[in-house]
Amino acid sequence: MALVLEDRLDAGALPAAADLQLLYALLNARYFSGVLQAYRIVYNPRLTSVAGRIGHRPPVIELSRPLLARHPEALEPTLLHEMVHAWLEQHKLPNGHGAAFKRKMREVGLTSIYHFLPVRPRRSQRRYLLSCPRCKAQLMRRRKPGYRVSCARCSPKRFNPHVEMTVTEVAVGN
């Protein structure tokens, strides 16, 4: 972790919100010549399968409190990884994990686009079966649709209440 912050942290503890902002500023100066726009850096207790994620509108970088609390040594590389996404967005380059991303990752000294932190399997085994009353087509989904859905085979252009899909929650075994 940055030398300036080491005195302020307990061994193994995650930095406070203000220290996250300071770490962002230090990494921005060191690896990006200070050109990155300001991002709000926050912990998100709901992130359990990814170490971090970035949002550009509003500019925010979320870090996984559960994963990083168990592996605080991964904090700086995770923040740096998200900052590479910010740099690509700012330079209007594709900000996925493609060639430009990998090139910039190597420039900042990171070797992998993945983290190797142990991730718990998803808890929800809930699935939803969508069925068409006309053609009897069935689709399995992980998420319940948040709105009414009609069958795309029977009504491909727009919602049609006559072929509205019925949604049934189904139990899935492990």
PEQUIJO-V307072 format. One record per backbone hydrogen bond with DSSP energy under -1.0 kcal/mol. CO is the residue of the C=O (numbers start at 1). NH is the residue of the N-H. E is the energy in kcal/mol with one decimal. If there is no record, write none. Layout:
{{CO/NH/E} {CO/NH/E}}
This chain:
{{2/6/-1.2} {5/8/-1.3} {10/13/-1.8} {16/20/-1.9} {17/21/-1.8} {18/22/-1.8} {19/23/-2.7} {20/24/-2.4} {21/25/-2.2} {22/26/-2.5} {23/27/-2.7} {24/28/-2.6} {25/29/-2.2} {26/30/-2.4} {27/31/-2.8} {28/32/-1.6} {28/34/-2.7} {32/35/-1.9} {40/61/-2.9} {42/63/-2.6} {44/47/-1.2} {44/65/-1.1} {51/64/-2.9} {53/62/-2.9} {55/60/-2.6} {59/40/-2.2} {60/55/-3.0} {61/42/-2.5} {62/53/-2.2} {63/44/-3.2} {64/68/-2.1} {65/69/-2.1} {67/71/-1.1} {71/74/-2.2} {72/75/-1.6} {74/78/-1.9} {75/79/-2.7} {76/80/-2.6} {77/81/-2.3} {78/82/-2.1} {79/83/-2.0} {80/84/-1.7} {81/85/-1.3} {82/86/-1.8} {83/87/-2.5} {84/88/-2.4} {85/89/-2.4} {86/90/-2.6} {87/91/-1.7} {88/93/-2.9} {89/92/-1.4} {98/102/-2.5} {99/103/-2.4} {100/104/-2.2} {101/105/-2.6} {102/106/-2.1} {103/107/-1.8} {104/108/-1.8} {105/110/-2.7} {106/109/-1.1} {127/170/-2.5} {128/141/-2.9} {129/168/-2.3} {130/139/-2.5} {131/166/-2.6} {137/132/-2.3} {139/130/-3.2} {141/128/-3.1} {149/165/-3.1} {151/155/-2.0} {160/163/-1.6} {161/164/-1.0} {163/151/-2.2} {166/131/-2.2} {168/129/-3.2} {170/127/-1.3}}
